[in-house]
Amino acid sequence: MHLNPKTYHFIQRLAHGNYEKILKRLDEFLEIKKNDNIIELGCGDGILANHFINLDCNYYGIDVDFERIKKAQKENPKAKFFSSDILKFDLKTLSTNSKIFCHGVLHHLNDDECNKVIEKVLKLKNNMFFVTVEPIRSKHWYTNPIGIFLTQIDDGDYIRTFDQWMSLFKNLIERKEIMSQLPRWPVDALFVKLTKNSSD
């Protein structure tokens, strides 16, 4: 199911409110500093862009959906947006000295596609890291029936359990954290910082 920008924006706000908790944790994982170059993969309609602009960062958003990118650029004129497939976009044209993240993107990709995105980011330079935030599917329906239902109707086909996410990321994990999104949203969020220098 493909959502139009207005419906997508409404559902995101319903799920995450003003994103305060998520953004606070993202800032920590990304080690945000003034004048940082921030690249968001799968930025949608740029709902997170203004946060980084307000921190005096240079923000670049990439998304395959042209309509969402148009909306994002209109609402965030100080940011820069590009409509492109993540795997086809040359990240080096922006900056090799960037901090790159995605929020709720990898659960739309199969394992092979996820590995290609991760490899694309981590090979940009030595000591490169990649931060991703993803929903966690409960193992058993009876432990979280509402959360299970919401993950089943999500437009992403690859919402993984915690163990499945760990298996996908393997020895690339430098840091990980599970964040509860209750009471607003009954699906936990997994924050992961990936780097080739890790040995988890």
Summary of the structure (lengths in Angstrom):
residues: 200
radius of gyration: 16.0
end to end distance: 35.9
largest distance: 47.7
contacts: 604
relative contact order: 0.15
helix: 40%
strand: 20%
